[in-house]
Each structure stands twice: as C-alpha cells, then as structure tokens.
Amino acid sequence: MREGPRDECGVFGLYAPGHEVSRLSYFALYALQHRGQESAGIAAADRGGHIITRRELGLVNQVFSENDLRTLAGELAIGHVRYSTTGSNAWENSQPVQRSEGTNGSRREVALAHNGNLINAVELHDQLLARGVSFSSTSDSEIIAALIATHPAERIEDAIADVLPRLRGAFSIVVMTKDRVVAFRDPHGLRPLALGTLEPEPGERNGAVRYCVASESCAFDIIGAKLLREVEPGEVVTLGEDGLQSRMVAPGARRAFCVFEYIYFARPDSRMNGRALQVARGRMGEILWREAPVEADLVIAVPDSGNAAARGLAREAGLPQDDGFVKNRYVARTFIQPGQELRKHGLHLKFNPLPDVIAGKRLVVVDDSIVRGNTTRQIVQMLRDAGATEVHMRISAPPIIHPCHYGIDMSTREEMIAHGRSTAEIAAELDCDSLHYLSLAGVYEAVGAKRSTHCDACFTGEYPLRGSEEASGKYSLEDSDASPLPLVRA
C-alpha cells in the first residue's frame, strides 16, 4: 500500500554469555521490523558448537515461536529482517546466510546478515564460480558469505580484512562464527550500523559488559542495551570472549552516509551520528514553513511518515494541528486482495479521512516524500471529497529524481513523478493547490550535518562511488548463464 521508498533490511548481532541471546535478537528484530517485512531470521551458537539458523518468509512475530527461541539457545547470535527489490521474495534469499567451507584442512562455518547492495556482485560471482564455488540463492549477500567462508586466512578477521576492500557498494554486515560475532561497514559508511553495550544480568557470575550491533539504536532500547557509538566506515569490530576489539581496515574514504535515513527510513526514536531523528524531522517541518508559508486553517500529517515534520511546521506557523486521517495499522498484515469491487476505493484500505475535522478547511498536508505520486494523488482527492477547500502539500525532502544503487528501492527514473517535471507541473498532476519540497540546504540545516559527508544522489544524481550508474542492471544475474534467477539485493 505504501508507494514510498523501501529500505532492504535491518541487521543485529550480539555476543552475550549469560543472556538469552535468541530472545534478545527476536525483540531487537521486532524493533527493526520497519526496515524489512518480507522475511526474518536468527542464527545462534553455543561457544565452540555449531551454528543453528532459523529463517522464514514473514514478519518477525510470524516466523518465530517459543520453541524456536529455545532451539536457538547459545551465547552469540545474529539476526536479519529483509525487504527485496529485485528477483523473487523466496526462502532461499532470506537471511542470515549460512555456509560451511573447507579451508586449510578444516572447515569454516559462518552465518552472515547484510544491509546494502554491491555494485560489483556479478564480477565477484563470476570469480567464485570459476573457483568452483556453488550457490544456493541469488543474493549478493551469499557472495559475501562465500568470499569469507572460502578465504584461506586462519582468523575470520584476517579474511574479512582482505575481502572488505574487494566489495564495492553499500554494506553493513554482521558475521558469526562458532565463537564470535564480527561486524563491518563499507568504507563510505553508506548504510548505518551502531554499536551498543549490554550490562550483566543481576547475579551473573563473572559478569562483564557485553556488546551488540544493530542497524539502528532503537534495537538497543527494546533490549535494555545502551548506544555506545557508530561502527566507523571501513572498521571491523569483533565481539567475543575478550570483549570488544576494533580494527580499521579501509580508512580515508570520502564519507557518504545516506541522508534519506534522517528523513524517512530510520525510526524517529533512533539516534544516528549523534542526532535524534525525531528532533531533526521536527526541524524539517519548521524550515518547510519558513521556505513556503501559505494562508491556511489547519495542519495535518500523512500518518505516520509525516507526523514529526507536521508538528514542527504547525509549531513554526502558529497553526492548529489535528488528525485528518485515521490509519489502519494492520492493513500491511493482510494477504487478501480487495477485489474489483473494493479496488476503486484505493487508499481507503489504509487511510480514512475525517470529514468533521477537515471539511471547510484550508489544509497544509505534510508528508516525507513523493516517489511515483499515486498515493499522494489519492490522498489529495480523498481530502477534497471530504470537504477540504484547499490542499497545500508540503514535503520534508527534495524531489526524488534519481534511483538509488546502494540498497534502497526508489523505482526507475521514468516512474518518478518529479523526473522531467517542474514543481508547478507536479502540483497540477497531483491536483493540489500548492506544492513545496524542502530544499536540500534545508535538509542539512535541520540535521545539522555537512553535505560533504553524506550521499544525496537520489536528489542530485551525484553518486559517491564511481561507476554506480554504469553498474545499474549489471549487478543483476538476471541475464547470467550461471543462474536462472535474478540476483537480489541484501
């Protein structure tokens, strides 16, 4: 039902003897559910034992039972929630990926969870095929797992240190062996990865601070962990018996953190790069009003994505704010299609307008982004049908006019409503009385960050990695003789 951009996944990992690692992982993934709703998985191991993985299509609370969590007992675990953008949403492409490979006369068993997208996946895939490595999925995540599992280095950290510079694209990754969790991030820091601490359980013998990693700090809050810092771009961190160990493998690259995390993807209760996202999104609304004030009676948000910016805009404008829609929060959980009789009602499945609130009012309607425009067009029509006299759309992001090659589904350039159109033309297409997008300078002012350390290619077309546009489509195995299925991203 949501036509906006979609992130592809969330990752979590921890080493925590004395704790229920599978249960902690379950609730951490529950907190990260917004980053992917197609599949979920947890891999766990007793120190010195074998890795056991449970992964399945569905939401976190649909995939795991109490019996599953008891089966996944151990001292360390990693977890993953996923949304796919290309290829099928198949069980084989769910994560964590688990591989066991012979190396130096022994076997290396690893489980891996990945957020991001490689732009040189086909090249790496071909190299591994030439070495006789086989694959059971069509995911670039399994390519990374195979590179690490087949590496001849005795220590997993040394294998990762050699593999990491060979990966091109966006990746925040957690890898688990039988006795440690290793997390690492691409040299540009495109995708988020946070490091947290978990205090010993009361009465725990030889209790020590334990460490965990997650795509967002909200995963720490739910399990009682504390945010320590971000994993640095190009850094490899090991969580194990010796506590936390860090190794900088690829320093000095131009930082390019995804600015859209601040605007849309991350939960508002997360902190990224020292910034509280709820506060930053409220500032975006304030700046929106300063950039484009308008005569109006009421501010409403498109729930829930526009809530924080709408509050900020109303505060700055001195206008009242109210709920213009009731949102059905369970619609994403139904697999029953509405059928032709209900299809004409479109977005009413998800949003129901409140005529008693909006009738006769000049509305400022706040949302975080517009991609194709289909949802926004329906929202404007619903508001007019409910009696709104004017509808002024305010968007807390610049126009999206370029695709993302780093792990976010933003459609093709031709599908984007802002591609090749002026703001006035888009407003006419949406049938709203006025439209204003937050300026790029306004985004960075709200966040309190420098553009030079971020990626905003979806707005500007300025990709931080060379060859990103040329690689578009070439990181898919769809046309490869090696696989009948397309390569799907993390």
Buried (B, 14 or more C-beta within 10 A) or exposed (E): EEBBBBBBBBBBBBBBBBBBBBBBBBBBBBBBBBBBBBBBBBBBBBBEEEBBBBBBBBBBEEBBEEEBBEBBBBBBBBBBBBBBBBBEEBEBBBBBBBBEBEBEEEEBBBBBBBBBBBBBBBBBBEBBBEEEBEBEBBBBBBBBBBBBBBBEBEEBBBBBBBBBEEBBBBBBBBBBBBBBBBBBBBBBBBBBBBBBBBBBEEEEEEEBEBBBBBBBBBBBBBBEBEBBEBBBBBBBBBBBEEEBBEBEBBEEBEBBBBBBBBBBBBBBBBBBBEBBBBBBBBBBBBBBBEBBBBEBBBBBBBBEBBBBBBBBBBBBBEBEBBBBBEEBEEBEEEEEEBEEEEEEEBBBBBBEBBEEBBEEBBBBBBBBBBBBBBBBBBBBBBBBEBBBBBBBBBBBBBBBBBBBBBBBBBBEBEBBBBBEBEBEEBBEBBEBBBBBBBBBEBBBBBBEBEBEBBBBBBBEEEBBBEEBBEBBEBBBBBEBEBBEBBBBBB
